[in-house]
């Protein structure tokens, strides 16, 4: 899985353990997911392009840097919204688009229902955000849509991933790097990640409580 990068920061491992715990309530789940997303943002963007600038400190002028890359965050609704806040804290100039997709529970295929994207996708680093990379169908479909709209530099960011989903996305789009905090064991017969953390959307928004 050469397209896959598993983030190994100790604080990510700590927080992922709390997120997996079924006793973690929605308000805590949201806060910890946001914190984890902020940590992830550093690894996902470690190769951003910089430009040297001069700034005036209280004592003298010195050299510094600014990021020159344009960044677009595209959460897959609804669960992807849980990652946006943490990324925006680290990347305050990022623009945000949205893709609405859900997985048909019978066929496990993606169904799209909403699309709103910023302009100039072709000149931006596009980060697709979705806590779960399960079957890979929605992820691959989202990348296809973004490429059709002009995106050229795309990365997929998830909290946990199943091997099946990684293979599907990598086969469909071998140029897309996948970032995740954990490569889990497998999918069950209903397409849920094992051990996973349940339905991320339900846990973020409290719709299962």
Secondary structure, 3 states (H helix, E strand, C coil): CCCEEECCCHHHHHHHHHHHCCCCCHHHHHHHHHHHHHHHHHHHCCCCCEEEEEEECCCCEEEEEEECCEEEEEEEECCCHHHHHHHHHHCCCCEEEEEEEEECCCCCCEEEEEEECCCCHHHEEEEEECCEECCCHHHHHHHHHHHHCCCCEEEEECCEEEHHHHHHHHHHCCCCEEEECEEECEECCCCCEECCCCCHHHHHHCCCC
